[in-house]
């Protein structure tokens, strides 16, 4: 467990968050006596570069911008509850919130799949934020989470979905029978492409690739896969990414959220949106370095998919969207309609 506790004034508070310009918080400063403390857990493995550079950095920024009045206490995966139980734990008060991955909840909240991002839809962060914030998809997603006693703060873009594999993929036929570790709606899309989805916990992924339980896997973008040492047990990085970005999320117990003042709510909202820009810029640097390492040091190769593969995947992805819309018309159905309109507006269909 790492506590992030600050009591430092900054020249500009919430506006600085939106612009992404922040002052670094000091290592150890006492919290304000009236501080509100949130226990927030992540699924990020400790020891990865993004555990500190993204998760803990997000917590530091919120605490600094509120002058120590809202302290986000950061917790490693499994330190309070298992990752798969963090939604329920936050609803019941065992956690106050989480910085995690929406794909874990698609069985409980189908609309979470839209928050996570659908394969072959978004091409960049601007498209994702337009869909979520300007078209209103996030408002509907928040309604769905609210039924579980959770306030969904919003998405954090986490780079693309990069497939690492033992054999190349150039055409749609190359997916046939490919054992791919995947999750959420992505698993349904890849199954429609002919792949054989396999569910494997993050901590068991390396061994699963090493022993042939799976032949390919994705864990975020290139740098995410490299942080899991996929370069040691795979030969190919498949490009382009299956979607870019895919999203993480920040959610909070609904009661805890309602207790915040409007100024602190704005700080948290701005910090989430700012973290998208910070995270993706840092991921781009890490991804470029990762590709260089994969090819020039690990002896791997880049496998380029034909444009027709993503076109077919886009159609399969929308099929899954429509299936989920039929199962969950109250929320996913409305979001699905927005997504079809988004795809039309952006010329993707």
NUNU-35839 format. One record per residue: residue in one letter; x, y, z of N, C-alpha, C in turn. Coordinates in pm, whole numbers, plus 32768, in hexadecimal, padded with zeros to 4 digits. Example, Ala and Ser with C-alpha at 12.3 -4.5 7.8 and 13.67 -1.06 7.14 Angstrom:
// NUNU-35839
A85277DC7830C84CE7E3E830C85287EB6830C/S85057F1F82C485577F9682CA850A80038313/
// end
This chain:
// NUNU-35839
X80547F8980008000800080008058807C8000/X803480E07FB0807C815E7FAD801B81CD7FC9/X8037821F802C7FE1829080498019830C8007/X7FC083597FC87FE683D67F8A7FA384457FDA/X7FEF848D802C7FB684EF8085800285718074/X7FBD85DC804C8001865A80377FB686CC8078/X7FFD873A808C7FC087B580BF800988298080/X800088338000804F88977FB97FF588F07F67/X800789717F727FBA89CD7F1F7FFD89D87E98/X7FAD89E87E307FE389FE7DAA7FA98A7F7D73/X7FEB8AB77D127FC38B377CDD7F3A8B337C9D/X7F198AC27C5A7E958AB57C1D7E668A277C31/X7DE78A197C597DB389967C7E7D78894C7C0B/X7CF289427C057CAE88F07BA17CCF89177B13/X7CDE899B7AEF7CFF89BB7A667D82897D7A3A/X7DE389727A967E6289337A707E4F88A27A4D/X7DEF885F7A8F7DD687D47A707DA987C379E1/X7D4E881979B47D1A880B792D7D86882078C6/X7DE6887778E47E50889278857EC1882F788D/X7EC487DF78F47F2C877978FF7FAC87AD793B/X7FAD882B796C8027886279A6801B885C7A3D/X806F880D7A7E806587F97B0E80ED88087B4E/X80E8882C7BCE8162882B7C1D816B87A67C64/X81E187707C6F81F386EE7CB081DA86FB7D45/X8196869A7D7E817C869A7E0D81F8866D7E58/X821386A87ECE8286867C7F1D827085F17F52/X82DC85B17F7B82D685247FA28284850E8020/X8297856280868251854B8104822785D18140/X81A485EC813C816D8665817880ED864081BD/X80D586758230805E864F827D7FDF867C8236/X7F78862C82427EF8864E82067EAF86B5825C/X7E5486FC821C7E02875A82667DAF870E82CF/X7D96875083407D50870B83AC7CC286E38384/X7C88872B83247BFF870E82FA7BFB86BD8279/X7C68867B82597C73863681D97C1085C381CF/X7BD985B381567B8D853C81327BED84DA80F0/X7BED845E811B7C4883FA80E37BF88390809A/X7C208374801E7BE6830A7FCE7C4B829A7FBE/X7C2182207FD97C7481AB7FBE7C55817C7F30/X7CB881847EDA7CA481627E4D7D0680F57E24/X7CD2808D7DE87D24801B7DBC7D2A80177D24/X7D967FE17CF07DA87FD37C607DBF7F417C3B/X7DB97F257BBA7DDF7EA17B877E6D7EA37B51/X7EAC7F1A7B4B7F357F247B1A7F947ED57B75/X7FE37E7B7B3E80457E347B9280AD7E957BCA/X80D27E827C47813F7ED27C7F81C07EAC7C36/X82187F0C7C2A82967EF47BE482907F1B7B51/X82177F307B1B820C7F617A91821C7FF97A93/X824B802F7A23826480C07A2081E581117A34/X817380DA7A0880F881277A0E80B581237A97/X80E080C97AF080A680C97B7680C3814F7BBC/X813F817B7BB4816281FC7BF1814682707B93/X816F82647B15816982D57AB880DB82FB7A92/X807B829F7AA27FF182BE7A7F7F9682B87AFB/X7F8D82447B3A7F3082337BAA7F55828D7C20/X7FCF82807C517FF582D07CC3800083647CA0/X802783807C25802F840A7BF97FA3844A7BF8/X7F4084007BC97EB684327BCD7E8E84567C5C/X7EAC83FD7CBA7E8984167D467ED184927D7B/X7F5184A07D5B7F9D85147D897F6185967D54/X7F3885957CD87F04860E7C997E82863B7CDB/X7E2A85DC7CF67DAC85FF7D387DC786377DC2/X7E1D85F67E0D7E3A86227E957E7B86AC7E96/X7ED786C27E3A7F1987447E327EB887B27E0C/X7E6587987DA67E0987FF7D757D9D88227DD9/X7D7E87C87E367D1B87E57E9F7D5F88167F1F/X7DE088347F157E2B88677F887E2688067FFE/X7E2787837FDF7E27871E80467D9F87038083/X7D36873C804A7CB1872880837C7086A68051/X7C9D86737FDF7C7285F17FAE7CEE859E7F94/X7D03853A7FE77D7884E47FDE7D50845F7FA0/X7D90843B7F337D7883B97EF67DE7835A7F23/X7DC182F97F717E1E82977FA77E2482227F45/X7E98820A7F0C7EA481A87EA07EC3811C7ED5/X7E8380B87E957E93802D7EC07EAE7FD47E47/X7F0A7F787E597F317F1A7DF07EC37EB37DD8/X7EC57E717D647E5E7E0C7D487E5F7D9D7DB0/X7DE87D7B7DE07DDA7D107E417DFD7D357ECF/X7E287DB17EE77E537DD67F6D7DDD7DE67FCE/X7D677E087F9A7CEF7E117FED7C8B7DA77FC1/X7C6D7DA47F3F7C147D3E7F077C507D0F7E82/X7C207CA17E4F7C4E7C767DCC7C1E7CDA7D64/X7C687CE27CF67C457D417C8D7BB67D2D7C5D/X7B8E7CB07C4F7B087C917C1F7A997CB87C7E/X7ABD7CD67CFA7A597CFC7D5E7A5A7D927D7B/X7AAB7DDF7D337ABB7E6C7D577A3D7EBE7D3D/X79EE7E9B7CD979727EE47CC179127ECF7D36/X78FD7E537D5D78A47E347DCD78DA7E717E4E/X795E7E6B7E60799A7EA07EDA79857F377EE4/X79907F7C7E73797A800D7E7478E8802D7E90/X788D7FDD7E5977FF7FF47E7177DC7FDF7F04/X781E7F7E7F4377FE7F5B7FCE78527FA68035/X78B97FF08005790880418060798B8005808F/X79AB7F8B80647A2E7F5280887A9E7F9D8041/X7A817FD27FCC7AD680317F857A8480B07F72/X7AC9811F7F5B7A82819B7F377A7E81AE7EA0/X7ADC816D7E597ADE817B7DC97B4881247D8B/X7B52812A7D087BB680DB7CC17BE181217C41/X7C5B81077C1C7C9681327B9D7CB480B07B55/X7C5B80877AFA7C637FFD7ACB7C317FEF7A3C/X7C017F787A187BE47F54798E7B527F2C7980/X7B047F73792C7A747F5A79247A4E7ECE78F3/X7AA77E8B78AA7A857E0778737A637DA278E0/X7A917DBB795A7A747D5F79C779DE7D5879E7/X79927DBF79C379077DC879F3789F7DB17985/X78CB7D8A790E786A7D8378A177FA7D1D78BD/X78157CBB791077AD7C5C793477447C987990/X776E7CFB79E077137D3D7A3D76D97DBE7A02/X77307E0679BB77087E86797E77317E8178EB/X76DB7E52789477007E46780777357EC777CA/X77027F3977FA772F7FBA77C577C27FD477E0/X77FC7F8B7840788B7F9B785C78E07F7677E3/X78AE7F1F778D78F87EFC7714790A7F7376B9/X78A77FCB76B478B380457664791880A476A1/X791C80A87726798080FC77697A0C80CA774A/X7A1C8048774D7A9C8009772E7AC7802A76A0/X7A67802C76457A83804975B87A707FCD7562/X7A307FDD74F07A147F6E74957A807F64742A/X7AA97EEA740A7B147ED673A97AF17F187324/X7B587F5072E57B4F7F8A725F7AEF80007257/X7AE2804B72C57A8C80C272C27AE0814272D0/X7B0F816173497B5D81DB735D7BE681D17319/X7C10824172E17C96824872A57CF482A072F5/X7CBE82F2734F7D11834B739F7CC1837C7418/X7D0483C374727CC483F274ED7C54845674D1/X7C6884AA746C7C03850F744D7B7F84CE7428/X7B85846573D77B0B841E73B37AC883E2742E/X7B1883A674867AE0836874FE7A9D83D07556/X7AE18440756E7AA884A575C67A2F84E97587/X7A2F84F9750479B9852E74BF794184D374D7/X7955845174C678E983F174D978B883F07569/X791583EF75C778EF83E5765478B18465768A/X78F484D5767378CB855176B3786C85A6765E/X788685B175DF7836860A758B77B885C67556/X77C285467531774C84FF750176F584CB7574/X772D84C675EC76DE84A3766276E38412768D/X773F83C2765477468336767A77668325770F/X77BE837B774377E5836E77D0776F8387782D/X771683E0780976A183FA785E764E837B786F/X763D8330780375EF82B37809763A824A785A/X76BD82427846771081E37891770682017926/X77078281794976FB82A679D7767682787A12/X760C828079C4758A824E79F3759381B97A14/X75D6816E79BD75E080DD79D2763180BE7A51/X769F81037A6676F080ED7ADE76A581187B5C/X765581827B50760D81B67BC575AE814E7BFF/X757A80F67BAB7522808B7BDD756C802D7C3B/X75F1802C7C3276437FD77C88767A80237D00/X764E809E7D14768080ED7D837708812A7D69/X7729813D7CE977AC816D7CC0779E81EB7C6C/X77F3824D7C8777FD82C07C2C787382A97BCE/X785682A57B4F78BD82967AE978F483207AC9/X797383387AF079AE83BA7AD679CA83CA7A41/X7A0B83667A067A22836E79767A9483187946/X7AA8831778C27B1082C478867B9A8304788F/X7BFE82B078977C8982D9788A7CC3828A7815/X7CE482CE77A97D1A828977347D9F82477758/X7DAB81C777357E21817C775E7E71814676E9/X7E78818F767D7EC0815C76097E6980FD75BA/X7EA680BA755A7E5B806075047E557FD3753A/X7E167F7B74EC7E157EEC75097E747EA974A6/X7EE97E8174D87F517E4674847F587DB0749B/X7F517D6674307F567CD474397FE67CA47428/X80167C57748C80967C12748580787B807466/X80BF7B44740680A07ABB73E381187A6973B9/X810379E673B1816C798A73878170797872F0/X810679A472AC810879A0721A80CB7A2071E4/X80EB7A45716B80BD7AC67135802A7AC4710E/X7FF17B3971027F6A7B4A70CD7F717BB1705D/X7F507B856FE57F4C7BDF6F717EBF7BE96F38/X7E777B7A6F387DF17B776F007D8F7B466F6A/X7D0D7B556F4C7CA77B276FAB7CB27A916FC4/X7CDC7A466F5F7CE879B56F6D7D4F798E6FD7/X7DAD79E66FF27E1679C770547DE379C270E3/X7D6A79F270FA7D2E79EB717F7CF77960719E/X7CE1791171397C9F7890714C7CEA783871B1/X7CA37814721D7CDB77BA72817D4777F672D9/X7D63787672C87DCE78B573177DA078C473A8/X7DE7788774057DC3788D74937DF4791274CD/X7D96796D74E47DB879F4750E7D807A0F7599/X7DD67A3975F37DA77A6576767D6A7AEF7663/X7CEA7AFB76857CA47B7976747C327B8076D7/X7BF07BF276E07B867C0777427B147C577707/X7AA37C57774E7A357CAF772D79FC7C9D76A2/X79CB7D0B7669798F7D0575E479F67CE57579/X7A757D0475937ADE7CE275337AE17C4C7519/X7AC87BFD75817AC97B6B75717A5B7B407510/X79E87B7F7519797A7B5B74BF79987B81742F/X79D97BF3741D79FC7C1E73957A657BC27359/X7ACD7BA473A67B377B4E73737B057AC17357/X7AA47A9473A67A687A11738A7A207A137303/X79DB7A8072E6799A7A8F726479FF7A9371F2/X7A787ABF72107AE27AC171AB7B207A377197/X7AFA79D671EB7B2D794F71DE7B9079257247/X7BB5798372A07C15796373097BD279117377/X7C2578D973CF7BF6788C74427C1A78D874C1/X7BBD792C74F57BDC797C756C7BF3792575E7/X7C53794D76387C73790776B47C7B796E7724/X7C40795077967C4679AA78097CB9797F7864/X7D1779DA78797D8A79BF78D07DA37A3A7926/X7DB77A2779A77DD57A967A017E5A7AD579DB/X7E667B5879F37EDE7BA079CC7F5E7B647A03/X7F597B397A827FD17B027AC07FFB7A7C7A87/X7FA47A3B7A387FC379B87A007FDE79BE7969/X7FDC7A3879337FE67A4878A2806C7A197869/X80D87A3E78AB815C7A19787881687981786D/X8141793D78D7814A78AA78D780ED786E786F/X807778AB785E8018787877FB80517881776E/X809778ED774F80D878FB76CD814F789C76C2/X8198788F772E820F783A772E81ED77A87718/X817D777C7751815976EF774B80F876CC76DB/X80CA773176928071771676227FDE770F7645/X7FBB773476BF7F2D773D76E17EEA77A37687/X7F33780F766B7F08787076077F7D788A75A9/X7F5E78B775307FC578D574CD7FD4796A74B5/X7F7879B874EA7F7D7A4974DA7F337A8A754E/X7F517B0875667F117B4F75D57F1D7BE475C0/X7EC67C2F76027ED67CC176077ECC7CED7697/X7F1D7D4E76B87F1E7D8C773D7F3A7E207728/X7ED27E6676F97EE67EF276D57F317EFE7652/X7F857F62764A7FD07F7D75CF80577F3575D3/X80B17F5C757C81357F1B7573817C7F1C75FA/X817F7F92763981C97F9D76B781887F4B7725/X81037F3D772180C07EE8778380EB7E577774/X80ED7E2676F8811B7D9E76DF81AC7D897704/X81FF7DEE76E8828D7DE4770B82A07DE277A3/X824B7E2C77EB82567E2C787D82367DA478B8/X81EE7D51786A81CD7CC97894822F7C627859/X82977C96781683017C4477DA82CF7BEA776A/X826B7C18772082397BCA76AE82A47BB57644/X83047C11763E836E7C0575D983C17B8675EC/X83BD7B4C7662840A7AD3767D83C37A55764D/X83407A5E763982F379E5761A829C79F4759C/X82B07A607551826B7A7174D182CF7A9E7468/X82A87A9373EA83007AB6737B82D07B31732F/X824C7B50733882157BBA72E581C47C1F7336/X81CE7C9D730F81727D057336811B7D2172BC/X80977D1472CF803A7D277260800F7DB9725A/X80197DF371E47FF27E7D71CE7F957E887156/X7F3D7EED714F7F2A7F5571B57EE07F1F7230/X7EDC7F7272997E947F4A73117E027F2C72F0/X7DC57ED5733F7D3A7EAD73267CD77F1C7344/X7CFB7F78739A7CB17FF373B27D12805173F9/X7D0080D273E67D588132742A7D0B81B57440/X7CEC81D774BC7D19819375357CB3812D7566/X7CE180DC75C57C878093761C7C8980DB76A2/X7C1D80D376ED7C12812777657C1A80DB77E7/X7C56811B78487C4880F678D37BD7814B790B/X7BC48146798D7B58819279CB7B7D81B97A58/X7B3D82227A887B4282477B167AB3824B7B47/X7A9581FC7BAE7A0F82027BE97A1A820D7C81/X79AC823F7CBC79AA825E7D4B792382337D84/X7922820A7E0078A681EF7E47784982687E38/X77CC82517E12777082BE7DF5775A83197E6E/X775382DF7EE57742832F7F5D77B883887F78/X783283527F6578AB83A17F7978B084157F16/X788783F87E9A788884627E34782784D27E5A/X77B184AD7E89774B85117EA97776856B7F1D/X77D2853A7F70780085887FE2786785F27FBD/X78A085E87F45790386497F1978C186CE7EF5/X7908873B7F0E78DD87BC7EDD78EE87C47E46/X78A888217E0778B1882D7D75793D884E7D47/X798988997D987A1188BB7D717A6A883E7D6B/X7A5B87E67DCD7AAC876C7DCE7A7E87097D64/X79FC87057D4979CD86B27CD97A0D86DF7C56/X7A1487637C457A5087977BCA7AE387737BC0/X7B2987777C307BB687517C317BC686C07C05/X7B7586667C3C7B8085D87C187B5D85C47B84/X7AF186037B577ACC85F87ACA7B3C86287A6F/X7B76869A7A907BE186D27A3D7C5E867B7A42/X7C7886407AB87CEE85EA7AC47CE0856D7A6D/X7C6785367A667C5084C07A127C6784E37980/X7C2F855379537C40857978C77CD2859C78A8/X7D1385DF79057DA0860178EF7DF7858578EA/X7DD68521793A7E2684A7793D7E24845F78B7/X7DB7846C786B7DB4843477E37E278469778F/X7E3884ED778F7EA4852777417F2D85027776/X7F3B850477F97FBC84E278377FE08451781B/X7F7F83F8782F7F988369781F7FBB8347778F/X7F6E837B77307F86835476A68009838C7671/X80318402769F80B384377676812583E076AC/X811883B87729818083647765817F82D87726/X810782A8770480FF822576C2813D822B7638/X8128829975EF816382A4756981FB82987571/X823682DD75D182C782D575E282F082467605/X82A78209766482CA8181768D82B3811D761C/X824A813375CC822D80D8755D829980DD74F1/X82C4815674D0832C8164746983AE81237498/X83CF81397516844580F7754D8433805F7551/X83B88036756F839C7FA7757783A87F6174F1/X83777FA0748783847F65740184177F5873DA/X84657FBE73FA84F47FBA73DC85377F467426/X85147F3574A5854C7EC774F4851F7E4174BE/X84A07E35749C84687DB7746C84AD7D8973EC/X84C27DE6739284FC7DC2730F85937DB67316/X85D57E18735286677E1F734986B27DDA73BA/X866E7DBC742886B17D79749786797CEE74B2/X85F57CDF749F85B77C5E74BA85A77C08743E/X85C67C4073CA85BE7BF3734E85317BDA731D/X84D07C2C734B84467C1C731F842C7C5F7299/X83B37C4D7267838C7C8771E683057CCD71F3/X82EE7D2D719C826D7D727195821C7D327126/X81A47D077147814A7CC970E680DB7D2C70C5/X80D47D57704780717DBA701E7FF57D756FE5/X7F817D99701C7F037D666FE87ED87DB76F6E/X7E9B7D756F107E647DBB6E9C7DEF7E126EC8/X7DD77E7E6E7E7D6A7EDA6EA27CE37E936EA7/X7CD37E2E6E547C547DE56E507C377D9B6ED3/X7C9F7D7C6F1F7C8C7D356F9E7C427D8F7001/X7C6F7E0D700D7C2C7E6970697B9F7E8A7038/X7B8C7E8D6FB67B067EA66F827AA77E366FAA/X7AD67DBA6F9D7A837D496FC77A6E7D49705D/X7AD77D6970A87ACC7D6E713A7A687DD97165/X7A667E47711C7A077EB3713B79777E81712D/X795C7E3570C678D67DFF70B278B27D9B7121/X79127D46714578FA7CE571B078E57D2D7236/X792F7D99724B79237DE672C678987E2372D2/X78647E57726477DE7E91726777737E257277/X778E7DAD724777327D3D726077277D2372F6/X77997D247339779A7D0E73CA77527D807411/X776A7DFA73E477257E6E741C768E7E5B7413/X765F7E2F739F75CF7E1C738D75987DAC73E3/X75E77D4173F475BC7CD3744B75AD7D0374DC/X760C7D53750976067D85759275957DEA75A0/X757D7E387538750D7E97753A74897E4E754E/X747A7DDC750C73FF7D8E751973F07D5575A6/X74607D3275E4745E7CF9766B744A7D6476D6/X74767DDC76BA74727E4A771C74427ECA76D8/X73C27ECC76AE73917F41766573907FC176B7/X73807FB4773D7375802B779273F18083778A/X74658046778874E280927786753480777707/X755B7FFA76F175AF7FDA767E75687FF775FB/X74E37FE675F874998004757E74A680967557/X749D80EE75B974AA817E759D753881A27574/X759A816375B77626817F759476458147750A/X760E80D174ED76238094746A75F280ED73F9/X757F812E740D754D818B73A875AE81FE7393/X75E4823274027647829D73F776C3826E73AD/X76EE81F373C7776781C17386775281B172F0/X76DF817F72C876C38175723976C781FF71F7/X76918263723C769482EA7206772383207201/X77708303726977FE8329726A784982EC71F4/X7832826C71DD78778227716F784E826270E9/X77D0828A70DD77A282C9706177E383527050/X77E383A270BC781B842870B578AF84287090/X78F783C770C5798883C270AF79AF83747031/X794A83456FE6796583026F6879A082776F76/X798A82396FE779C381B36FFD796581456FC7/X78E881676FAE788A81096F72784181506F00/
// end
